[in-house]
Amino acid sequence: LGAARKVFKTATETAFKKLDALASVWCEWIEMELRHNNAHEALKLVQQATAVPGNYKALLKAVNSQKDHKITVQQRLFKATRLWALYADLEESYGTYETCKAVYDRIIELRIASPMIILNYARFLEQHQHFEESFRVYEQGVDIFKYPHAEDIWLTYLVRFTERFKGKKPERTRDLFEQALEAAPAAHAKLIFLLYATFEEKHGLARHAMQVLERATKTVPEIERPKLYNIYIVKATQLFGVARTREIFESAIESLPDKFVRGFCLRYAQLERKLVEIDRARAIYTHCAQFCDPAVDGQFWDIWSEFEESHGNRDTYTDMLRVRKGVVAKFSSGANLLASQLELARRAREEKEAKAKEAAAQPKFEGVYEDKDEEIQIE
């Protein structure tokens, strides 16, 4: 063990080219001491390795500007995030609350924290029942980091805050969600909207939950909107009844790209059939027909044909055939024919990819709406 320590000491004085190489040597030395149950010695080593020079502000300026090449790797060691993370772990295990908190505060002061260190610090404070301080740490984290690095901090902050206060501080909670949505790019806003809507449903007002979901359908990227509309329709049915879903279906059909319209039209028409609104259902099928090439979407035409056989007459069936003929003519041109063939290939590829991803686990937050294409039940 003594010989090993001499080797490590010599290595720590070597002029490595990269900071991470020197930090790795120090970490190995500290972990060796821990393996031999020398926790006190390990703490002394990590304190020595992370000792901040008295002129650290000048060093920081030089390191950040990357203009002074005379600074040795040993002088820059206090900037090694992995060493400070190990230091914080040791203080959590063998130190006191005050010493551990001081290490985390020093990391933030030196501006070398990573998102994981922010999350660990907040968790440490929560474990010691210092909830407001943990929330301040989250605030510091989202100020330091921008998206996408801030995403995990924001989501954890929102979950912990709502779990802590539930419905006791609704205005403060709403302000926090609005801040999160303002900071989040559209591509990262979906989960925040769902957390927000979940909070409003459980602890606020149902109409507020619907307003949040409506905002989500207009904010998230185009590819995510069908999933949000599915959730929006299901929650509207549960909270307000099927009558409210009509305007949501119409909004989805009007705003979504053509490739998503068919599915929503079929669900909307099925809803009207259950409500025995035959004329409304027929109008929906007629509208949907313009997006459904018989060579590609034969299932749609089979459904409409079955509908007319069950609820229509000779005239309505003839009208359906006339519409089909017009659609065939529309899609039979050269450009549209090529588009139909590409659409068939795309659907086959998507089905294959969907089957491959079916077993893949997706991150979930407890209590958040799940994305399910549920059929609306009419009582």
PEPE-V120242 format. One record per residue. N is the residue number from 0. SS is DSSP state (H for helix, E for strand, L for the rest). PSI is psi in degrees with one decimal (999 if undefined). D_FIRST is the distance of its C-alpha to the first C-alpha in Angstrom with 2 decimals. Layout:
{{N;SS;PSI;D_FIRST} {N;SS;PSI;D_FIRST}}
//
This chain:
{{0;L;-40.1;0.00} {1;H;-41.9;3.78} {2;H;-38.5;5.42} {3;H;-39.6;5.01} {4;H;-38.3;6.27} {5;H;-40.6;8.79} {6;H;-44.8;9.93} {7;H;-41.4;10.56} {8;H;-42.2;12.29} {9;H;-40.7;14.37} {10;H;-36.6;15.28} {11;H;-14.9;16.52} {12;L;1.3;18.82} {13;L;145.2;20.32} {14;L;76.5;23.92} {15;L;153.9;23.88} {16;L;-33.3;27.38} {17;L;144.3;26.93} {18;H;-38.2;25.64} {19;H;-32.3;24.34} {20;H;-45.6;21.99} {21;H;-41.5;20.31} {22;H;-36.1;20.37} {23;H;-40.1;18.69} {24;H;-46.6;15.67} {25;H;-43.2;15.49} {26;H;-40.3;16.06} {27;H;-39.0;13.29} {28;H;-46.3;10.78} {29;H;-42.3;12.59} {30;H;-31.0;12.78} {31;H;-43.3;9.10} {32;H;-38.1;9.08} {33;H;-38.1;12.26} {34;H;-25.2;11.20} {35;L;20.5;9.05} {36;L;32.3;12.27} {37;L;65.0;11.45} {38;H;-37.5;14.78} {39;H;-43.5;15.66} {40;H;-37.6;12.77} {41;H;-41.3;13.65} {42;H;-40.0;17.23} {43;H;-40.5;16.69} {44;H;-44.6;15.12} {45;H;-31.9;17.99} {46;H;-38.8;20.46} {47;H;-41.7;19.39} {48;H;-35.2;19.65} {49;L;8.1;23.01} {50;L;126.7;24.49} {51;L;124.5;28.08} {52;L;155.6;29.62} {53;L;-31.0;32.75} {54;L;36.8;34.85} {55;H;-29.5;33.48} {56;H;-41.2;37.05} {57;H;-39.3;37.93} {58;H;-43.1;34.74} {59;H;-43.3;35.55} {60;H;-41.0;39.03} {61;H;-41.5;37.89} {62;H;-45.3;35.32} {63;H;-35.2;37.92} {64;H;-21.2;40.62} {65;L;32.8;38.39} {66;L;-26.6;40.47} {67;L;102.3;38.04} {68;L;-0.4;35.91} {69;L;-11.3;34.43} {70;L;125.0;32.06} {71;L;164.5;28.49} {72;L;-29.9;26.20} {73;L;-35.3;24.05} {74;L;-25.4;27.31} {75;L;2.2;28.01} {76;H;-29.7;24.67} {77;H;-7.3;26.33} {78;H;2.0;28.54} {79;L;107.3;25.88} {80;H;-39.1;27.17} {81;H;-33.9;24.22} {82;H;-42.8;21.95} {83;H;-36.6;24.65} {84;H;-41.2;25.10} {85;H;-39.7;21.45} {86;H;-46.4;22.00} {87;H;-39.2;25.14} {88;H;-42.1;23.56} {89;H;-40.6;20.97} {90;H;-36.6;23.90} {91;H;-35.6;25.98} {92;H;-37.7;23.45} {93;H;-11.3;22.24} {94;L;-160.9;24.73} {95;L;173.6;28.49} {96;H;-42.4;31.46} {97;H;-44.0;32.11} {98;H;-38.2;28.66} {99;H;-43.7;28.52} {100;H;-38.6;32.08} {101;H;-37.6;31.36} {102;H;-47.8;28.64} {103;H;-41.8;31.08} {104;H;-36.7;33.87} {105;H;-37.5;31.89} {106;H;-44.6;31.24} {107;H;-38.7;34.98} {108;H;-38.8;35.88} {109;L;-6.4;33.88} {110;L;43.4;35.67} {111;L;14.3;32.61} {112;L;147.6;33.04} {113;L;164.1;33.47} {114;H;-37.3;35.94} {115;H;-37.5;33.18} {116;H;-40.0;31.76} {117;H;-46.3;35.34} {118;H;-39.8;35.78} {119;H;-40.0;32.53} {120;H;-46.4;33.57} {121;H;-40.9;37.03} {122;H;-41.2;35.76} {123;H;-44.9;33.52} {124;H;-38.8;36.63} {125;H;-40.1;38.77} {126;H;-26.8;36.45} {127;L;16.9;36.99} {128;L;23.2;40.75} {129;L;74.1;41.05} {130;H;-43.2;43.21} {131;H;-37.2;45.09} {132;H;-37.8;41.94} {133;H;-37.6;40.59} {134;H;-34.9;43.90} {135;H;-33.9;43.55} {136;H;-43.4;40.18} {137;H;-41.9;41.93} {138;H;-42.6;44.62} {139;H;-40.5;42.16} {140;H;-45.4;40.65} {141;H;-18.9;44.04} {142;H;-36.1;44.91} {143;H;-43.5;41.84} {144;L;146.1;42.01} {145;L;169.8;45.04} {146;L;144.6;45.88} {147;L;-5.7;44.46} {148;L;-24.7;41.15} {149;L;-6.5;42.90} {150;H;-49.1;44.31} {151;H;-35.6;41.57} {152;H;-47.1;41.54} {153;H;-48.0;45.34} {154;H;-43.5;45.58} {155;H;-41.0;42.92} {156;H;-48.9;44.59} {157;H;-42.5;48.00} {158;H;-47.1;46.89} {159;H;-39.1;45.09} {160;H;-46.2;48.01} {161;H;-33.6;50.66} {162;H;-34.9;48.73} {163;H;-49.0;48.43} {164;H;-17.4;52.03} {165;L;-116.2;53.92} {166;L;15.3;57.49} {167;L;-30.9;57.23} {168;L;68.2;56.94} {169;H;-40.6;58.79} {170;H;-41.5;59.70} {171;H;-39.3;56.20} {172;H;-43.7;54.91} {173;H;-41.0;57.60} {174;H;-39.6;56.77} {175;H;-43.5;53.13} {176;H;-40.5;54.20} {177;H;-38.7;56.59} {178;H;-42.3;53.88} {179;H;-42.0;51.67} {180;H;-34.3;54.59} {181;H;-35.6;55.45} {182;H;-23.8;51.94} {183;L;132.5;51.61} {184;L;158.7;53.12} {185;H;-35.8;55.58} {186;H;-17.9;53.20} {187;H;12.0;50.73} {188;L;-14.2;53.32} {189;H;-52.4;54.09} {190;H;-35.0;51.48} {191;H;-43.4;52.24} {192;H;-41.2;55.94} {193;H;-40.2;55.29} {194;H;-41.2;53.16} {195;H;-47.5;55.94} {196;H;-37.8;58.66} {197;H;-44.0;56.79} {198;H;-46.0;56.53} {199;H;-38.3;60.24} {200;H;-40.1;61.29} {201;H;-39.0;59.31} {202;H;-5.3;59.72} {203;L;-129.4;62.32} {204;L;142.2;65.51} {205;H;-38.7;66.17} {206;H;-30.4;68.17} {207;H;-38.6;65.23} {208;H;-41.3;63.07} {209;H;-37.3;65.76} {210;H;-38.1;65.91} {211;H;-44.2;62.16} {212;H;-35.9;62.43} {213;H;-41.8;65.44} {214;H;-39.2;63.53} {215;H;-41.1;60.71} {216;H;-19.6;63.15} {217;H;-8.8;64.30} {218;H;-42.8;60.90} {219;L;162.2;58.42} {220;L;155.8;58.51} {221;H;-38.2;61.40} {222;H;-24.3;59.33} {223;H;-14.4;58.06} {224;H;-39.6;61.51} {225;H;-38.3;62.82} {226;H;-41.2;59.90} {227;H;-39.2;60.64} {228;H;-37.6;64.34} {229;H;-47.3;63.63} {230;H;-43.2;61.75} {231;H;-44.8;64.43} {232;H;-45.4;67.23} {233;H;-44.8;65.65} {234;H;-36.0;64.88} {235;H;-38.9;68.37} {236;H;-44.4;69.89} {237;H;-38.2;67.95} {238;H;-33.0;68.67} {239;H;-6.8;72.12} {240;L;169.7;73.68} {241;H;-24.7;74.66} {242;H;-35.4;77.15} {243;H;-25.3;74.36} {244;H;-21.0;72.76} {245;H;-48.4;75.79} {246;H;-28.7;75.10} {247;H;-43.8;71.41} {248;H;-44.9;72.40} {249;H;-38.5;74.88} {250;H;-42.0;72.33} {251;H;-45.6;69.87} {252;H;-34.5;72.61} {253;H;-34.9;73.76} {254;H;-23.2;70.43} {255;L;156.1;68.22} {256;L;158.2;68.30} {257;H;-35.6;70.78} {258;H;-17.6;68.24} {259;H;-13.4;67.34} {260;H;-39.8;70.91} {261;H;-48.0;71.98} {262;H;-42.0;69.56} {263;H;-35.9;70.53} {264;H;-43.8;74.23} {265;H;-40.5;74.08} {266;H;-39.5;72.36} {267;H;-44.5;74.81} {268;H;-38.5;77.78} {269;H;-37.4;76.50} {270;H;-46.2;76.31} {271;H;-34.2;79.90} {272;H;-39.8;81.04} {273;H;-30.5;79.64} {274;L;4.3;81.50} {275;L;36.3;84.62} {276;L;76.7;84.85} {277;H;-43.8;86.13} {278;H;-40.4;87.43} {279;H;-42.4;84.18} {280;H;-42.4;82.21} {281;H;-40.4;84.61} {282;H;-36.1;84.23} {283;H;-44.4;80.43} {284;H;-41.0;80.77} {285;H;-42.3;83.18} {286;H;-42.1;80.79} {287;H;-27.9;77.84} {288;H;-33.0;79.94} {289;L;-16.2;79.71} {290;L;-2.0;75.96} {291;L;101.1;76.21} {292;L;122.3;77.13} {293;L;-28.8;78.81} {294;L;-21.0;77.10} {295;L;-44.0;73.66} {296;L;54.6;74.22} {297;H;-29.1;76.58} {298;H;-39.6;75.11} {299;H;-45.2;76.41} {300;H;-31.6;79.94} {301;H;-40.4;79.84} {302;H;-44.7;78.93} {303;H;-40.2;81.73} {304;H;-43.6;84.19} {305;H;-37.5;83.36} {306;H;-45.7;83.79} {307;H;-34.8;87.26} {308;H;-32.7;88.27} {309;H;-34.9;87.35} {310;H;-8.2;88.55} {311;L;-160.8;90.71} {312;L;-170.8;94.03} {313;H;-41.7;95.59} {314;H;-45.0;95.59} {315;H;-36.2;91.99} {316;H;-40.1;90.86} {317;H;-38.8;92.96} {318;H;-39.2;91.35} {319;H;-44.3;87.92} {320;H;-36.8;89.01} {321;H;-42.6;90.41} {322;H;-42.6;87.13} {323;H;-42.0;85.24} {324;H;-42.2;87.63} {325;H;-37.4;87.01} {326;H;-41.1;83.23} {327;H;-44.3;83.48} {328;H;-38.2;85.52} {329;H;-42.5;82.99} {330;H;-0.9;80.04} {331;L;-5.3;81.98} {332;L;162.7;82.00} {333;H;-49.1;79.84} {334;H;-44.4;77.13} {335;H;-31.4;76.95} {336;H;-42.9;76.94} {337;H;-40.6;73.90} {338;H;-38.2;72.26} {339;H;-42.0;73.00} {340;H;-40.1;71.39} {341;H;-37.4;68.28} {342;H;-42.1;68.21} {343;H;-44.1;68.36} {344;H;-39.4;65.45} {345;H;-43.7;63.47} {346;H;-39.6;64.06} {347;H;-39.9;63.03} {348;H;-42.0;59.80} {349;H;-39.2;59.10} {350;H;-40.0;59.77} {351;H;-43.3;57.31} {352;H;-37.0;54.61} {353;H;-39.8;55.36} {354;H;-35.3;54.87} {355;H;-32.2;51.53} {356;H;-3.1;50.32} {357;L;-37.6;51.85} {358;L;-6.8;48.68} {359;L;135.3;46.45} {360;L;141.3;45.22} {361;L;143.8;46.39} {362;L;134.1;44.94} {363;L;149.1;47.07} {364;L;132.1;47.39} {365;L;131.6;48.77} {366;L;-5.3;52.45} {367;L;144.8;53.05} {368;L;137.5;56.04} {369;L;150.6;55.29} {370;L;97.5;56.95} {371;L;130.4;59.46} {372;L;72.2;62.74} {373;L;147.5;64.57} {374;L;135.2;68.24} {375;L;129.8;70.14} {376;L;130.7;71.71} {377;L;120.4;75.27} {378;L;999;76.43}}
//
